[in-house]
């Protein structure tokens, strides 16, 4: 019994570790950055509450990041709270493309399917409209993702060329 309780406790701590690893100062900085960007995190109090998580998810979704409500390196970097490594920036760039092209491709496929259905019923004009809506929506998502990818790639290049300043400890 004692062993299983310890296992449950350890598992719970591992799941909660990302929450505990963020300092109140970092959370406050994230909350202020979210607020400055128009996402309401509630009070800027350094606590990771439901309002902060909701604001994080909204921000992450808008930036084509994984909308999990967690403060990860990509989110910190996007908010300007902490500089990510060049590798993280390039990984984020790839993730932006993958995410947006997947979503955009699905919209284009949906528009194609709707166009085919309209053609089957003899509504050729409607099929062109359906196809156009799918293409427009899909390409828009791809363009947004490509913009975010370019921004992240640019940050990666800048971070690789200009490393973070080291402070003198003398």
The 8 nearest C-alpha neighbors of each residue, nearest first, counted from 0:
[[1, 3, 2, 4, 5, 6, 7, 8],
 [0, 2, 4, 3, 5, 6, 7, 8],
 [3, 1, 5, 0, 4, 6, 7, 8],
 [2, 4, 6, 0, 5, 1, 7, 8],
 [5, 3, 7, 1, 6, 2, 8, 0],
 [4, 6, 8, 2, 3, 7, 9, 1],
 [7, 5, 3, 9, 4, 8, 10, 2],
 [6, 8, 4, 10, 5, 9, 11, 3],
 [9, 7, 5, 11, 6, 10, 4, 12],
 [10, 8, 12, 6, 11, 7, 5, 13],
 [9, 11, 7, 13, 12, 8, 6, 14],
 [12, 10, 8, 14, 9, 13, 7, 15],
 [11, 13, 15, 9, 14, 10, 16, 8],
 [14, 12, 16, 10, 15, 11, 9, 17],
 [13, 15, 11, 12, 16, 10, 17, 18],
 [14, 16, 12, 18, 13, 17, 11, 19],
 [17, 15, 13, 19, 18, 14, 12, 20],
 [18, 16, 20, 19, 15, 21, 14, 69],
 [19, 17, 16, 15, 20, 21, 47, 69],
 [20, 18, 16, 21, 17, 15, 22, 12],
 [19, 21, 17, 18, 16, 22, 15, 23],
 [22, 20, 19, 18, 25, 23, 26, 17],
 [21, 23, 25, 24, 26, 20, 19, 45],
 [22, 24, 45, 26, 25, 27, 46, 21],
 [25, 23, 27, 22, 26, 45, 28, 21],
 [24, 26, 28, 22, 27, 23, 29, 21],
 [25, 27, 45, 29, 23, 28, 24, 30],
 [28, 26, 45, 30, 24, 25, 29, 43],
 [29, 27, 25, 31, 26, 30, 32, 24],
 [30, 28, 26, 32, 27, 31, 33, 25],
 [29, 31, 27, 33, 28, 32, 43, 40],
 [30, 32, 34, 28, 33, 29, 35, 27],
 [31, 33, 35, 29, 34, 30, 78, 28],
 [34, 32, 38, 30, 36, 31, 35, 29],
 [33, 35, 31, 38, 37, 39, 36, 32],
 [36, 34, 32, 33, 37, 31, 38, 30],
 [35, 37, 33, 34, 38, 32, 78, 31],
 [38, 36, 34, 35, 39, 33, 32, 58],
 [39, 37, 33, 34, 54, 36, 40, 58],
 [38, 40, 34, 41, 54, 37, 33, 50],
 [41, 39, 51, 50, 54, 30, 38, 34],
 [40, 42, 50, 39, 51, 43, 30, 34],
 [41, 43, 44, 40, 30, 45, 39, 51],
 [44, 42, 27, 30, 45, 31, 41, 40],
 [43, 45, 42, 46, 27, 23, 26, 30],
 [46, 44, 27, 23, 26, 43, 24, 47],
 [47, 45, 44, 48, 23, 26, 27, 43],
 [46, 48, 51, 45, 52, 26, 49, 18],
 [47, 49, 51, 50, 46, 52, 40, 41],
 [48, 50, 52, 51, 53, 47, 40, 54],
 [51, 49, 40, 53, 52, 41, 48, 54],
 [50, 52, 40, 54, 48, 53, 49, 47],
 [53, 51, 68, 55, 49, 50, 54, 56],
 [52, 54, 50, 56, 55, 51, 49, 57],
 [55, 53, 51, 57, 40, 38, 56, 52],
 [56, 54, 68, 52, 58, 53, 57, 59],
 [55, 57, 68, 66, 59, 53, 58, 54],
 [58, 56, 54, 60, 55, 59, 61, 53],
 [57, 59, 55, 61, 56, 60, 54, 62],
 [60, 58, 64, 66, 62, 56, 61, 57],
 [59, 61, 63, 57, 66, 62, 58, 64],
 [60, 62, 58, 59, 63, 57, 64, 56],
 [61, 63, 59, 60, 64, 58, 147, 144],
 [64, 62, 60, 61, 95, 59, 144, 65],
 [65, 63, 59, 62, 60, 66, 95, 74],
 [64, 66, 67, 59, 63, 60, 56, 68],
 [67, 65, 56, 59, 60, 68, 64, 57],
 [66, 68, 69, 65, 56, 59, 55, 52],
 [69, 67, 56, 52, 55, 66, 53, 70],
 [70, 68, 67, 71, 52, 55, 18, 17],
 [69, 71, 74, 75, 68, 72, 55, 21],
 [70, 72, 74, 73, 69, 75, 17, 76],
 [71, 73, 75, 74, 76, 83, 70, 87],
 [74, 72, 76, 75, 71, 77, 91, 83],
 [73, 75, 77, 71, 76, 72, 70, 78],
 [76, 74, 72, 80, 78, 81, 73, 77],
 [75, 77, 79, 73, 81, 82, 78, 74],
 [78, 76, 74, 79, 75, 73, 80, 62],
 [77, 79, 75, 76, 80, 32, 74, 29],
 [80, 78, 76, 77, 81, 75, 82, 32],
 [81, 79, 75, 78, 76, 28, 29, 82],
 [82, 80, 76, 75, 79, 83, 72, 78],
 [81, 83, 76, 84, 79, 80, 75, 158],
 [82, 84, 76, 87, 72, 81, 88, 85],
 [83, 85, 87, 86, 88, 82, 158, 155],
 [86, 84, 155, 88, 87, 158, 159, 89],
 [85, 87, 89, 84, 88, 90, 155, 83],
 [88, 86, 90, 84, 85, 89, 83, 91],
 [89, 87, 155, 91, 85, 151, 86, 90],
 [88, 90, 92, 86, 91, 152, 87, 155],
 [89, 91, 87, 93, 92, 88, 86, 94],
 [92, 90, 94, 88, 89, 93, 87, 95],
 [91, 93, 148, 89, 95, 151, 90, 94],
 [94, 92, 90, 96, 95, 91, 97, 89],
 [93, 95, 91, 97, 96, 92, 98, 90],
 [96, 94, 92, 144, 98, 148, 93, 97],
 [95, 97, 93, 99, 94, 144, 98, 100],
 [96, 98, 94, 100, 95, 99, 101, 93],
 [99, 97, 101, 95, 96, 100, 94, 102],
 [98, 100, 144, 141, 102, 96, 101, 140],
 [101, 99, 103, 141, 97, 102, 98, 104],
 [100, 102, 104, 98, 99, 103, 97, 105],
 [101, 103, 99, 105, 100, 104, 98, 106],
 [137, 104, 102, 100, 106, 140, 105, 101],
 [105, 103, 107, 101, 106, 102, 100, 137],
 [104, 106, 108, 102, 103, 107, 109, 101],
 [107, 105, 137, 109, 103, 133, 108, 104],
 [106, 108, 133, 134, 104, 110, 137, 109],
 [109, 107, 105, 111, 106, 110, 104, 112],
 [110, 108, 106, 112, 111, 107, 105, 113],
 [111, 109, 133, 130, 107, 113, 129, 108],
 [112, 110, 114, 108, 130, 109, 113, 115],
 [113, 111, 109, 115, 114, 110, 108, 116],
 [112, 114, 116, 110, 115, 111, 129, 109],
 [115, 113, 126, 111, 117, 129, 130, 112],
 [114, 116, 118, 112, 113, 117, 111, 119],
 [117, 115, 113, 119, 114, 118, 112, 120],
 [118, 116, 126, 122, 114, 120, 115, 119],
 [119, 117, 121, 115, 123, 122, 120, 116],
 [120, 118, 116, 121, 117, 115, 122, 123],
 [119, 121, 117, 118, 122, 116, 123, 115],
 [120, 122, 118, 119, 123, 117, 124, 116],
 [123, 121, 117, 118, 125, 124, 120, 126],
 [122, 124, 126, 118, 125, 121, 117, 127],
 [123, 125, 127, 126, 122, 128, 117, 118],
 [126, 124, 128, 122, 127, 123, 129, 117],
 [125, 127, 114, 117, 123, 129, 124, 128],
 [126, 128, 130, 124, 125, 129, 131, 114],
 [127, 129, 125, 131, 126, 130, 132, 124],
 [130, 128, 126, 114, 132, 110, 131, 127],
 [129, 131, 110, 127, 133, 111, 114, 128],
 [130, 132, 128, 134, 133, 129, 135, 127],
 [133, 131, 135, 129, 130, 134, 136, 128],
 [134, 132, 110, 107, 106, 130, 136, 131],
 [133, 135, 107, 131, 137, 132, 136, 138],
 [136, 134, 132, 138, 133, 137, 131, 139],
 [135, 137, 139, 133, 134, 138, 132, 106],
 [103, 138, 136, 106, 134, 107, 140, 139],
 [137, 139, 141, 135, 140, 136, 134, 103],
 [138, 140, 142, 136, 141, 137, 135, 143],
 [141, 139, 103, 143, 137, 138, 142, 99],
 [140, 142, 138, 99, 144, 100, 139, 143],
 [143, 141, 145, 139, 144, 140, 138, 146],
 [144, 142, 146, 140, 145, 141, 139, 147],
 [145, 143, 99, 147, 141, 95, 146, 142],
 [144, 146, 148, 142, 147, 143, 96, 141],
 [147, 145, 143, 149, 144, 148, 142, 150],
 [146, 148, 150, 144, 145, 149, 151, 143],
 [149, 147, 92, 145, 151, 95, 146, 150],
 [148, 150, 152, 146, 147, 151, 153, 145],
 [149, 151, 147, 153, 148, 152, 146, 154],
 [150, 152, 154, 148, 88, 92, 153, 149],
 [151, 153, 155, 149, 89, 154, 150, 92],
 [154, 152, 150, 156, 151, 155, 149, 157],
 [155, 153, 157, 151, 152, 156, 158, 150],
 [156, 154, 85, 88, 152, 158, 153, 157],
 [155, 157, 159, 153, 154, 158, 160, 152],
 [158, 156, 154, 160, 159, 155, 161, 153],
 [157, 159, 155, 161, 85, 156, 160, 162],
 [160, 158, 156, 157, 85, 161, 162, 155],
 [159, 161, 157, 158, 156, 162, 155, 85],
 [162, 160, 158, 159, 157, 163, 156, 164],
 [161, 163, 158, 159, 160, 164, 157, 165],
 [162, 164, 165, 161, 158, 82, 159, 84],
 [165, 163, 162, 166, 161, 167, 158, 82],
 [166, 164, 163, 167, 162, 168, 161, 169],
 [165, 167, 168, 164, 169, 163, 162, 161],
 [166, 168, 169, 165, 164, 163, 162, 161],
 [167, 169, 166, 165, 164, 163, 162, 161],
 [168, 167, 166, 165, 164, 163, 162, 161]]
